[in-house]
Amino acid sequence: RVDDLTACLERIVRDPEVALGRVKNRLAFDYDPALSAGYRDVALNLCITSPYTVSLGIDQHVCELQLILKDFAELKNAEGHQRYVELRNARGE
């Protein structure tokens, strides 16, 4: 459900140990799904900055977290991801 995804996103944003970077909202109403071969999600680039990650020296490591609705996740498969990669590469991203 979109409400669950939104609640998850709100918790991430409020977490003082999360340094949020880029956000790609591929679920936005004004997003053109043709740009991602129909793939829809919210992708967050973030760092976890806690005493533990600082002690390991990984507090500046950027990771991507993809929030996806269950219905889209069930449709996602290797072939669909390959089409997206080919489209992205053709655009030079």
Secondary structure as UniProt FT lines:
FT   HELIX           2..14
FT   TURN            16..17
FT   STRAND          18..25
FT   TURN            26..27
FT   TURN            29..30
FT   HELIX           33..36
FT   TURN            37..38
FT   STRAND          42..48
FT   HELIX           51..56
FT   TURN            59..60
FT   STRAND          63..67
FT   HELIX           70..75
FT   HELIX           78..90
FT   TURN            91..92
//
